[in-house]
Amino acid sequence: EFGFWVGFDTYEGALAGVQVGDRDLFGYGRPVTASIEVSQRSYKGEILYQDPFFFDTDFVFSARAYALTFNYDGYTKFELGGRFELSRKITKYDEAALIFSVRHVKITDSQIGPDFLLGPSGYLVNSIGLTNTLDLRESPYVNPRGFLIGNTLDLASSALGSDIEYVRGTMRVGYYLPFGPKPLTPGVVEDQPTGTPFQRWFRQSSIAFGARVGILHSLTTSGAEEATAIPIDERFFNGGATTVRSFGERDLGPHDNHGHPVGGEFYTVFNVEYTFPIFGELQGAIFTDAGNLLPTSEDIGLNDMRYAIGAGLRYKLPVGPVRLDYGVNPDPRPDEDFGAFHFSFGFAF
């Protein structure tokens, strides 16, 4: 098989990729693919192997090897790694996975200052993690209806050969509610809705709620009590097309002396979005976002919250929408912009 794609993203700019693969490697029904993607900020190469019936069980095994470079605001990252995942459906809607990853990361061209905000610039991260996804949505891509709950827990430890030691956990909850009647066939929209023009219009609209939280804590200490700095590329970032949309990508939260974002160890994001039909597959949206990004894992809380109020356009495709959003910052600080544009693909949350 051969495929290619082109696209555009507000943060990465223009991008293009190519993929070759075999869905039936050696006649055993095990797919393997190789892909390359280039954008104005990054170069990525990947080989992915999957075994959908691992040792004739219900487990799915995947192995991924990759290399990438990415030019962030303030530094450039080179990463070479591998990821091994063993997943299984627990129920029809619930899936769990065990993940082991090995990553070598090198930070170059750093403009972050002072230097201690950067953290280690060359390191090996070996980690083991668990993920759980409970997807109760009907039709995840076309008028989704229902709950989506996801959790991750990762441990990087010297016992696994890692230079960096930490524990990281994230959780997300989403609820999606179309206002139209529940279809007999999930994902199918009625061609001839009944009622007044306003009722027909309203039944094609929907509302979505989202909440996310993450915490990252170093397990290495220097001296009696002080935790060593976690590398900048392991930290959380906030702001952008899928978080708080009044900020540019990764631009919410702590910055260095030169205005570059440096990330944090605790974050929250809350989203509410109402979408409504305009014409054909074109939709409008109004939304509000809230979130924070705090420097250390001891700063758990909802303090220093930042907000967004905005509107956008959606064009529905079978694999998800194309989105154009503008988020307004209702209370900009002296060093913050009034708002931000975002152009991207897929759902915001």
C-alpha positions in Angstrom: 0.0 0.0 0.0 1.1 3.5 -0.7 -0.4 6.8 0.6 0.5 10.4 1.0 -1.0 13.5 2.7 -0.6 17.2 2.8 -1.9 19.7 5.3 -1.5 22.8 7.3 -1.4 23.6 11.0 -1.2 27.0 12.7 1.8 25.8 14.8 3.7 23.5 12.5 2.8 25.3 9.3 2.6 23.4 6.0 3.2 19.6 6.2 3.4 16.6 3.9 3.9 12.9 4.5 4.2 9.6 2.7 3.5 6.1 3.9 4.1 2.6 2.5 2.9 -0.6 4.1 1.8 -4.2 3.9 -1.4 -5.2 5.7 -0.5 -8.9 5.5 3.2 -9.3 6.2 4.4 -12.7 5.1 0.8 -13.8 4.8 0.2 -13.8 8.6 -2.2 -10.9 8.8 0.2 -8.7 10.7 0.5 -5.1 9.2 3.7 -3.1 9.0 4.0 0.5 7.8 6.8 3.0 7.3 6.1 6.7 7.1 7.9 10.0 6.8 6.4 13.4 7.6 8.0 16.8 7.1 6.6 20.2 8.3 8.0 23.7 8.7 9.1 22.8 12.2 9.8 19.0 12.2 11.1 15.9 10.4 9.6 12.5 11.5 10.3 9.0 10.4 8.5 5.9 11.8 8.2 2.1 11.4 5.2 0.5 13.0 4.5 -3.3 13.3 1.3 -4.7 14.7 0.1 -8.2 15.7 -3.7 -8.1 16.2 -3.7 -11.7 17.7 -0.6 -11.8 19.9 0.3 -15.5 20.4 -3.3 -16.4 19.3 -4.8 -14.4 22.2 -7.1 -11.4 22.4 -4.1 -9.1 23.0 -2.9 -6.7 20.4 0.9 -6.1 20.3 2.5 -3.2 18.5 6.1 -2.1 18.2 7.1 1.3 16.9 10.6 2.7 16.1 11.0 6.4 15.3 13.3 9.4 14.9 12.3 13.0 14.9 13.5 16.5 15.2 11.2 19.4 16.2 12.0 23.1 16.4 10.1 24.5 19.4 10.0 28.1 20.5 13.2 28.3 22.5 14.9 25.0 21.7 15.2 22.2 19.2 14.7 18.5 20.1 16.2 15.4 18.5 14.5 12.2 19.7 15.2 8.6 18.8 13.1 5.9 20.4 11.0 2.7 20.5 7.6 2.0 22.0 6.1 -1.4 22.7 2.5 -1.7 23.6 0.3 -4.7 24.6 -3.4 -3.8 24.7 -6.7 -5.7 25.2 -10.4 -5.0 25.1 -11.7 -5.5 28.6 -15.3 -5.0 27.5 -16.9 -3.7 24.3 -16.2 -0.1 25.4 -13.2 -0.4 27.8 -9.6 -0.9 26.6 -6.4 -1.2 28.7 -2.8 -1.2 27.6 0.7 -1.8 29.0 3.4 0.3 27.4 7.2 0.2 27.6 9.2 3.0 25.9 12.8 3.8 25.4 13.8 7.3 24.3 17.0 9.1 23.8 16.5 12.9 23.8 19.0 15.6 22.9 18.1 19.4 23.3 20.1 21.7 21.0 20.0 25.4 19.9 18.6 26.4 23.3 17.7 30.0 23.8 16.2 29.3 27.3 17.6 31.4 30.0 18.6 31.2 32.8 20.0 27.7 32.1 18.4 26.0 35.1 15.0 26.4 33.5 16.1 24.1 30.6 17.0 21.1 32.8 19.1 18.3 31.5 19.9 18.6 27.7 20.8 15.1 26.9 19.3 12.0 28.5 17.8 8.5 28.2 14.2 7.9 29.4 13.1 4.4 29.9 9.5 4.2 31.2 6.7 1.7 31.8 3.1 2.9 31.7 -0.6 1.9 31.9 -3.5 3.4 29.9 -7.2 2.9 30.2 -9.8 4.2 27.8 -13.6 3.9 28.4 -15.3 5.0 25.2 -19.1 5.1 25.6 -19.6 7.3 22.5 -21.9 6.3 19.7 -20.0 7.0 16.5 -16.8 8.7 17.7 -16.3 10.6 14.4 -19.9 11.5 13.2 -22.1 13.3 15.7 -20.6 11.5 18.8 -22.9 11.0 21.7 -21.9 9.9 25.2 -18.9 9.8 27.5 -15.2 9.4 26.8 -12.9 8.8 29.8 -9.1 8.2 29.6 -6.3 7.7 32.1 -2.6 7.3 31.8 0.1 6.5 34.4 3.9 6.4 33.5 6.9 5.6 35.6 10.5 6.4 34.5 13.0 4.8 36.8 16.8 4.0 37.1 15.7 0.4 37.7 14.7 0.5 34.0 17.9 2.1 33.0 16.5 5.6 32.8 18.6 8.7 33.4 15.5 10.6 34.5 13.1 9.4 37.2 9.5 10.6 37.5 5.9 9.5 37.8 3.4 11.1 35.6 -0.4 10.8 35.5 -3.1 12.3 33.3 -6.9 12.0 33.2 -9.5 13.3 30.6 -13.2 13.2 30.6 -15.4 14.3 27.7 -19.2 14.3 27.2 -20.8 14.9 23.8 -24.5 15.6 23.3 -26.2 16.1 19.9 -29.6 17.8 20.4 -31.2 15.7 17.6 -33.1 12.5 18.4 -31.0 9.4 19.1 -30.7 7.6 15.7 -31.7 4.0 15.3 -28.2 3.5 13.6 -25.3 5.2 15.5 -23.6 7.8 13.4 -26.4 8.1 10.9 -28.1 11.5 10.7 -31.8 11.7 9.7 -32.1 13.1 6.2 -35.6 14.6 6.7 -35.9 15.9 10.3 -39.4 17.0 11.2 -40.6 20.1 13.0 -40.4 23.9 12.4 -37.3 25.3 10.7 -35.8 26.4 14.0 -36.5 22.9 15.5 -34.8 21.3 12.5 -31.8 23.6 12.8 -31.5 23.1 16.6 -31.7 19.3 16.2 -28.6 19.5 14.1 -26.6 21.3 16.8 -24.6 19.8 19.7 -22.7 20.6 22.8 -19.6 19.1 24.2 -17.9 19.3 27.6 -14.3 18.4 28.3 -11.9 18.3 31.3 -8.3 17.3 31.6 -5.7 17.2 34.4 -2.1 16.1 34.6 0.6 15.9 37.2 4.4 15.2 36.9 6.6 14.5 39.9 10.4 13.9 40.0 11.5 10.9 41.9 15.2 12.0 42.1 16.4 14.3 44.8 19.5 16.4 45.1 20.6 17.2 48.6 18.1 16.7 51.4 14.8 17.8 49.9 15.1 19.6 46.6 13.9 17.6 43.5 16.1 17.8 40.4 14.8 19.7 37.4 12.7 17.6 35.0 13.9 18.2 31.4 11.9 20.9 29.6 10.7 18.4 27.0 9.2 16.1 29.6 7.0 18.8 31.1 3.4 19.7 30.3 2.5 22.7 28.1 -0.8 24.5 27.8 -2.4 26.8 25.3 -3.3 26.1 21.7 -5.9 24.6 19.3 -6.9 21.8 21.7 -6.6 23.5 25.1 -7.1 27.2 26.0 -7.6 28.8 22.6 -6.9 32.4 23.5 -3.2 31.5 23.7 -0.8 30.4 21.0 0.5 26.8 21.0 2.3 26.0 24.3 2.1 29.8 25.2 0.1 29.6 28.4 2.0 29.4 31.7 5.6 30.0 32.8 8.1 31.7 30.5 11.8 32.4 30.7 13.5 35.8 30.6 13.2 35.9 26.8 9.5 35.1 26.6 9.9 31.4 25.7 7.5 28.9 27.3 9.2 26.5 29.7 6.3 24.3 30.7 5.2 23.0 34.1 4.4 20.0 36.2 0.7 20.4 36.8 -2.0 21.5 34.4 -5.8 21.6 34.0 -8.0 22.3 31.0 -11.8 22.8 30.8 -13.8 23.2 27.6 -17.4 23.8 26.6 -18.3 24.1 22.9 -21.6 24.5 21.1 -21.7 23.7 17.4 -24.6 24.5 15.0 -25.3 24.1 11.3 -24.6 26.8 8.7 -24.9 25.2 5.3 -24.3 21.6 4.2 -21.3 20.2 6.1 -20.2 23.7 7.3 -20.8 24.4 11.0 -20.3 27.3 13.3 -19.0 27.0 16.9 -18.9 29.1 20.0 -16.7 28.0 22.9 -15.2 28.9 26.3 -12.0 27.4 27.7 -10.2 27.6 31.0 -7.0 26.2 32.3 -3.7 26.7 34.1 -0.1 25.5 34.1 1.8 25.5 37.3 5.6 25.2 37.7 5.9 22.4 40.2 4.0 19.3 41.3 3.6 20.9 44.7 1.4 23.6 43.2 -1.7 21.5 42.7 -4.8 23.6 42.4 -7.0 25.9 40.3 -5.0 29.1 40.9 -3.7 31.3 38.1 -6.5 30.2 35.8 -6.5 31.7 32.3 -9.6 31.8 30.0 -10.8 32.0 26.4 -14.1 33.0 24.8 -14.3 32.5 21.1 -16.0 31.3 17.9 -15.0 29.2 14.9 -16.0 27.3 11.8 -16.1 23.5 11.3 -16.2 21.5 8.0 -17.3 18.0 8.6 -15.3 15.2 7.0 -15.7 11.4 7.6 -12.6 11.3 9.8 -13.4 14.4 11.8 -13.7 18.2 11.2 -11.4 20.8 9.8 -11.4 23.6 12.3 -10.8 27.4 12.3 -11.0 29.1 15.7 -10.3 32.4 17.2 -10.1 32.7 21.0 -10.3 36.0 22.9 -8.4 36.4 26.2 -10.9 38.3 28.4 -8.3 39.5 30.8 -4.9 39.8 29.0 -1.9 40.6 31.1 0.7 43.1 29.8 2.8 40.4 28.1 -0.2 38.5 26.6 -2.0 38.8 23.3 -5.6 39.8 22.9 -6.3 36.4 21.3 -5.1 33.8 18.9 -6.2 32.1 15.6 -6.0 28.3 15.3 -6.4 26.2 12.1 -6.3 22.4 12.7 -7.8 19.0 12.0 -9.9 16.8 14.3 -12.0 17.5 17.4 -10.7 20.1 19.9 -11.1 17.7 22.8 
